[in-house]
Amino acid sequence: MSESYADSAGESPAGRAAALDAADELAKLRAQFVLDDTVYLDGNSLGALPRSVPGRIDDVVRRQWGSLRIRSWDESGWWTAPERIGDRIAPLVGAAPGQIVVGDSTSVNVFKAVVGAVRLAGGDGGGGGGARGAALDEARDEARDEILVDATTFPTDGYIAASAARLTGCTLRPVAPDEVPDALSGRTAAVLLNHVDYRTGRLYDLPSLTAAIHEAGAVSVWDLCHSAGALPVGLDEHGVDLAVGCTYKYLNGGPGSPAYLYVRRDHQPRFDSPLPGWNSHADPFGMTPDHVPADGALRGRVGTPDILSMLALEAALEVWDDVSIEAVRTKSLALTDFFLECVEAYVPAGAVESVTPADHGERGSQVALRCADAGEVMRRLIAQGVIGDFREPDILRFGFTPLYVGFADVERAAGVLGGLF
C-alpha cells in the first residue's frame, strides 16, 4: 500500500475511511459522475454515468445528426471515430497509437481475434514479419490445429472459441490458465485467456503466460474486459499479439457501448479478419467485389459504426484526461484491502469466505465472497443501498472503480453486509 493509503493503527474502520478519503488523490474525480446515496460496487458490470455524456449525446443527436445529417461523417469526424477513440483507449492498456480499433461487441471481436490468431500462427500456411514472424515461419511445418481456451472463462468466450475452432478445422482444448504452459505444444495455434477471472477477481500473469505462448510458437489473445481501466495491462511491453475488451465496465462507456480490438503493429499486415466488411476495405467507397484490406488496425473494422454509442464512449473517456492508470491501480488495491479488513471486522466469522486472492499480484479490482444463500443476501444488500451482484451458485461480487468509489463507501458496504448475518 502506498504512503497515501498507509494504515492508521488504532483507528476505527469509520475513522480510517475518513482519513483515507482525505488523502485520496483521485477523490476529486467522483464529482465527474452521476451518483446517488447508494454504494455502487457493480462498476465491473456497468460503469456509472460520466457527467460529460448527456450533453455530448444531445449535441450528436440535435446538431450532428439533426442539422448536419450526412455531412457529419466528415465534418463531425464520424468516419474516423473507431480509430480515434481506439487511440484514447490505448494508453489505458499500454499500447501505442494505431493499434486499437473500436466497434462491434466483445463477442464479435473475440471471434475476429481467435480466427485471426489461428491464421497468424500458420493455420493459413503463412508466416509473419520480423523476429516474431520468423518464429512463426519456423513452426509452419507443424500442424497448428489446436486452440487453447481458458476453462473458467465467461461462457461467451468459450462459445466463440468453439465456433472459431470449427471454422478453422482446429480442436478446442479448455485448460485452466495456470495449466497453459504445460498444455502448450507444437500443435497449439492460438490461446484465448482472460486477464481477470470474472467470478473470483483473480488476476492472471499476462507477461509470463504470453512469453510461454510465444515460446511454443503460438499466438496470444487476451480478454481485458475486467482489467482495462482498473490496472496496468502493458500490451506493447509484454508483446501481446491480439486483445479485446469491452468499454462499459471500468471505462464507463454506457450499456452496450462498443468493444475494441488490439492488433499488434507488426501483425497488422497479415491480420486476416474472418469478418471483412466495406469499412475495412482499402477503398471503402470503391464498392469493388473483391475485398482488399485496409492498412493497419482498420482491418478490424467491419460495417457502419454505431455512432451514438461510439460518441457517448468518447465523451466518457474524457474523465481519464491526466489520470494515471498506476494511481488507479494503487487505489484499487487499497480499496479492496480495506474492504476485506472491514468485512473481517463487521461480518461474523465463518459467514463469508473470500475467493479473491490476497496477493496483490493475483488480484484484479473486485472482491468475491462465497456465502450461503448468496442470491438472497445480495437482494437484501441492494434493498439497503449497497449495489453489487450475484454469480451462481454462491458468489457475492463487488467491483471497485477507483474513479468514483471511496473508502467511506467501502466501510458502509461491509457494515451493511455484517448486519445481514
Buried (B, 14 or more C-beta within 10 A) or exposed (E): EEEBBEEEEEEEBBEBBBBBBEBBBBBEBBEBBEBEEBBBBBBBBBBBBBBBBEEBBEBBEEEBBEEBEEEBBEEBEBBEBBBBBBBBBBBBBBBEBBBBBBBBBBBBBBBBBBBBBBBBBBBBEBBBBEEBBEBBBEBBEBEBBBBBBBEBBBEEBBBBBBBBBEEBEBEBBBBEBEEBBEBBBEBBBBBBBBBBBBBBBBBBBBEEBBBBBBEBBBBBBBBBBBBBBBBBBBBBEBBBBBBBBBBBBBBBBBEEBBBBBBBBBBBBEBBBBBBBBBBBBEEBEEEEEEEEBBEBBBBBBBEEBBBBBBBBBBBBBBBBEEBEBEBBBBBBBBBBBBBBBBBBEBBEEEBBEBBBBEEEEBBBBBBBBBBEEBBEBBEBBBEBBBBBBBBEEBBBBBBBBBBBBBBBBBBBBBBBBBEBB
